[in-house]
Amino acid sequence: MMPLGSPHLHLKSVDSTNDRARALAISGAPHGTLVSADHQSQGRGRQGRDWIAPPGSSVLISLLLRDPPPLLPLIAAVAVAEICGPAARIKWPNDILLASDGRPEAKVAGILCEARPQEAWAVVGVGLNAALDLSQLPSELQARSATLGLRSEQRAALIDQLIESLQAKLALSSDEIVAFWNERDALLGERIGWVTGGSQKSGTAAGIGHGGSLLVRLEDGSELELNAGEVHLAATD
């Protein structure tokens, strides 16, 4: 397997590492190309949500993969959770949760995978609160955010660890990836709600399927699969 992380373009500031990596992919950049930044002015997560991080506080990377595997979002989540430590858990479809600084479990990292299947490439974007001072965030985000509590200068070593973890996880089988996920599944056994087609439904999270869907057990004992692009998780009563 070709190594990841080279060539590596590091920027002091960029609108979005994912946007820059996508542009590089379109222009023919090789598999494994890495874009990192100290700050993003237009960082975003899934469903267009903003990713807010003061300069120097987070690991902000995007990695170009050519001929990506089908379970890439799961692989990325497992790799990120691993470097966040044994207490880190994964909330489907793309959040990494961690209890830090005596606070309840909250989001420490987010993953955004963007693919162009017809051209056989994908970009994996990761935003990880490595050295974030939670007091720097808007008050409404502080309770929903966590940090690894590192120093800003430790971010480069953390990027190396993340690339190494991704490289190792890409070599695993689908069954192995699902098993790793299940060990850290934050939703397993939890009552969840979701919105689809304008109506809200509820059930109990029952793990993930081998295609990356969320399995949900309904009141009648039957199971259905939720796909990340089709539903929005919502709070239950």
N, C-alpha and C positions, 0 to 999 in steps of 0.2 A: 504494500500500500504506500502510495506517495506521501511524504511527510507534509504535515500541515504547518502553517505559520510563515511560509516564505513564498514570495516576497512579502515583507511587512512594511506597510505604510503607516507611520504614526504622525498624527496631526495634533497641534495644540488645541485647535478648535475646528469644528466642522458642523454643517447643518445636521447631518445624520450619517453615522457610519454605515448603516444599511444602504442608504442612497448612494454613497460613494462606492461601496462594494458592488452594488448592482451596475453602476456605470462602468466599473472596471470589468465586470463580467461581460457586459455587452461589447466592450472594446477588445475582448480576447484575452484577458488576464488568466493566468494558469490556475489550475486546481490548487487549493491551499493558500491562496492569497489572503492576507490578513490586513484589515484596517482597524486601527485603534485611535482613540482620541482622549484628551484630557477633559474635553467639554463638548457637548452637543447643544446647538441652539434650537434644533427642531427634533430632538429625540422623540421617538414614539414607540408605543407598544402595540399589542393586538387591538384590533377594532379602532385604530387611530388615536388611542389614548396617548397623552403626553407622557414622556419620561423626564422627570425633573431631577437634576443632580448638579449641585454646585461644582465649579471647576476643581479637578483634582480629587474628587471625593469617591469616584466610582470607576470600576472597570467597564469600559465601553468599547466593545469590539464587534466586528462583523467578519465572518469567514466565508470565503467562496468555496463551494464544493461542486465539482463537475461530476456527472453521473451519480447524484446523491441517492442514498438508500431511502426506501419508502417510509421508514419509521424515524426519519431525521429529527422531528420535534421531540420525540420521546428520548432519543439518544442524547440530544443536547441537554434536555432536562436532567437526565440521570448524571451526565458528566458535571453539570454545574452544581447539582446537589452534593455530589461527592466532594468537591473541593470546598464546599461550605461547612463540612464537618458532619459527624454522625447524627447530630440532632436535626439537621436540615430535612425538610419534607417537601414533597411535590404536590402542588394543587393543580389538578387538571384544568385547563390544558397546558399552561405555560408559566406558572408562578412557582418560585421557590420560597418556602416559608422558614422562618427561624425565630426562636425566642432569644432576645438579646437585651443586655442592660437591665435585666430584671423585668422586662416588659413581656406581655403576652406574645404569642406567636404572631408574626406579621411578615410581610413580603420583603425579602432581602434581594431578590433577583427576578428578572423577567426575561423571557426569550421570545424573539420574533423571527420566524422562518418565512422567507419569501422565495418562491420558486418560479421558474419559467420552464415547465416540463417540456415544451416543444423544442427548447434549446438545451435540455438536459443539464441545467445547473440550478443551484439554490444558494441562498445566502442565509447564514445563521447569525442573527444578532443577539448579543447578550448585554444586558445592563445589570451590573452587580454592585450593590452598596458596600464597597470594601472599606472605605475610610470616611464614611458619611457621618457628620455630626447631625443627629436628628433635629436638633434645635434650629438648623439652617433651613428646614423645610417649612412650607406653609402649615399652619396649625392643623388644618383639616387632613393633612397627609401624615403627620407625625405618628399617630396611633396606628396607622396602617402600614408603617414602614419599619424595617429592621436594618441593622448594619453588622458587618463582621468586626468592626472596631479596630481595624488595622491603621497603620500610618500611610499617608499618601504615597510615600516612596516604596512601599511594599507592593504596589499594584502591578509593577512589571513582573515580579516573581509570580504573582497570582495568575497573570495572563499565561505565563509559561506552564503553570500547573494545569490550567484549564485546557490549553491546547493538547497537553500530554494526555489528560483524561479523555478528551474527545477522540483523540487518535486511538486510544485503547478501546473505547466503547464502540467505535465504528467497526472494529474487527469482530464484535460479538454477534451471535445469532439473535433473531427476533425473540425467541423464547427467553434467552438470557437477559435481554433488555427489559422485557415485560417483568421478569422476576426481580430485577433490580428496582424497577419502578414500584412494584407491589410492596417491597420492603420499606418504601418511603412514602407511600400513598397517604396524603393528608385527608382525603375524602372517604376512604374505605370505611363502610359501615355508618357513615354520617347521613342524616336526613338532608336532602338537597331539593331545591326548587329550580326550575328552569322555565324560560319563556320561549315558545316556538309558535310560529303562526299567529302571534298576537295573544295567545292564551298561556296562562301559567299552570304548570303541572308540578308534581312532586313525587319523590320516591327515595329509595335508599341506595347510595353509591355502592357498587358491588365489584369494583376493580376496573381494569381496562381490557379491551379486546386486543387481539393480535394486530389489528389494523390501526390501533391508537385511539379507538372510540372509547367513550366512557360507558360502562355497563351500569344500568340502573334497574333495581328490583322494584316492581310495582306492588300495590296493595294485594293484588290477586295472586302474587307469587311469580308472575311472568317477568321476563327481562326484556329490556330494549336497549339499543345502542344510540348514544348521542354523539354526533360529530361536531367538532369544535367550530366549524364554519356555519353551522345551522342553528345553534342555540346560544342563549345567554344564561349563565347560571344566575340565580336570584335567591334572595333570602327567603327562608320558610318561616312560618309563624311559630 
